[in-house]
């Protein structure tokens, strides 16, 4: 079977990394990518063979609408020569429509109930995979056929992070005292369609923390990279190259994120995490907050952050969502391989 993955944003590489390598043992895998954020760099770091198709059209909503059919056409023209048998994607609004045009079955995963692009994806997808906490009625309001919906255990981050349980146990066994915490920070998703919050609102927090912790910031794009490399942020490390999640887990004591997948990843892995997200919270974030995996503090100060770190730093890791993630992985892999029966 020839399986097509469309990687339209950098978090999707971690999402599908294990599944792609698993499937490559017995199947042909095609990977297309959109050059957004760190997507291309991360694919190279993971040594995946891929083809860049299309471009990202920025934060402007009208430009996103303009660019959507263009990339659909570009993907169709490329893939009709590749002749894939089935498509799978997470939050790629293009993939289900292209699969429909190619006449092949498709699986579409999403956990963002605010994304407008879900509407076309839900209409065209053959199977819709959502996490267990997501209200089906919200998905149905975006034109998802209830008969297509399959809910998997836990959260999507658990689906691909569960193999790191052993690394987390090894990390927990190392006790290092009397050192500054290593705080990793992810700024706001400024070009995302769903983000309506402020930009650059974390500046005072960063400056307040830099003498009390070892700060590393992970910019989402070149604009943010250049912004944080300015002289006023001297003493703060700016990661100009993306890191594999294993390296982050080994070195991060405390994580602060302005929303997005990386914030949820750290929370699910049991790393003390505070979200400073400025827009309306997704259901997945509310679920993590309710279960005690995440703290939401949009007006976070350096003083609060350091006090929180002192309170939480010796907490034992809760592996519940990682255990559920392994169940989700087996379910999603099964759903994908079942598509072969329809060919």
Secondary structure, DSSP 4 states (H G I P E B T S, - for coil): -EEEEEE-STHHHHHHHHHHHHHTTTSEEEEEE---TTHHHHHHHTT---EE-S----S-HHHHHHHHHHHHHHHHHHHHHH--SEEEEES-TTHHHHHHHHT-EEEEE---TT-TTHHHHHHH-SEEEEETTS-HHHHHTTT--GGGEEEESS-HHHHHHGGGHHHHHHHHT----SS--EEEEE---TT-TT--S-SSTTHHHHHHHTTTSEEEE--SSHHHHHHHTSGGGTT-EE--S---HHHHHHH-SEEEESSSHHHHHHHHTT-EEEE---SPPPHHHHHHHHTTS-EE-TT--HHHHHHHHHHHTTPPPP-HHHHHHHHHHHHHHHHHHHGGGG-
